[in-house]
């Protein structure tokens, strides 16, 4: 069953409920995925849990109405509707990659209800120049839009980046795969631009976790070129981060390879 939450402004947030255990976990997938991204982990670890897996906007069945970027207040309102609808009081959160923008913002808005926060290759915490360059300055956003609507322009840009080696070659190949159709390019544009306000920082995250006694787990991949482990390790030294795991994985392998560590942490009292 795929229930949904409807915002008065017309937005809708789709989710799937699995299980009926006492431990509630909310899951937020990465770019190009949907609520099924965690299915293998959840199916192997269903006993004692109730899982809610969400579709991000511009992915799956969730719908964001209008051109305005999603802000933290609107996300809070949607989650409040979800909590009212389900009767949930306390929960843990798991986010992967761009889904961590939603996971961390949720934790910031409802810190008293959060027990544990697990982030796999978290996006939205460290400053990343290319993301800022593509989404914040107005003229750069216009250029970014031109790139996604004009394939010839996009292909010339890729050729330039490959020739000049401004971007790691493996990351460039990843970008090519993620944007090899018009639909995928539009998904990248909509996700990057509309999610840009859902961000945090190391100091703010550490303070929130310390004040509200939220324990945090970070999981990174040694071969991850999208969210490099060195960016995740900056968070590692913060006092509230009690668990850190570095796996021999690239970005796309991280979910499947993190199951043992992830559920060990979720089960820990």
VENFEN-V484544 format. One record per backbone hydrogen bond with DSSP energy under -1.0 kcal/mol. NH is the residue of the N-H (numbers start at 1). CO is the residue of the C=O. If there is no record, write none. Layout:
nh/co
NH/CO
NH/CO
This chain:
nh/co
5/13
7/11
10/7
12/63
13/5
15/3
16/53
18/51
21/49
23/48
25/50
26/92
27/52
28/94
33/30
37/34
39/36
42/38
43/39
44/40
45/42
49/46
50/23
51/18
52/25
53/16
54/27
55/14
59/56
62/59
63/12
70/194
75/71
76/72
77/73
78/74
79/75
80/76
81/77
82/78
83/79
84/80
85/81
86/82
87/83
91/113
92/24
93/116
94/26
95/118
96/28
97/120
99/96
100/97
101/98
103/99
104/100
105/101
106/102
107/103
108/104
109/105
110/106
113/110
115/91
117/215
118/93
119/217
120/95
121/219
123/97
132/128
133/129
134/130
135/131
136/132
141/137
142/138
143/139
144/140
145/141
146/142
147/143
148/144
149/145
150/146
154/150
155/151
156/152
157/153
158/154
159/155
160/156
161/157
162/158
163/159
164/160
165/161
172/168
173/169
174/170
175/171
176/172
177/173
178/174
179/175
185/181
186/182
187/183
188/184
189/185
190/186
191/187
192/188
193/189
194/190
195/191
198/195
199/197
200/124
205/201
206/202
207/203
208/204
209/205
210/206
211/207
212/208
214/209
215/115
216/240
217/117
218/243
219/119
220/245
222/247
223/249
224/221
231/228
232/228
233/229
235/232
238/235
241/238
242/240
243/216
245/218
247/220
249/247
257/253
258/254
262/258
263/259
264/260
265/261
266/262
267/263
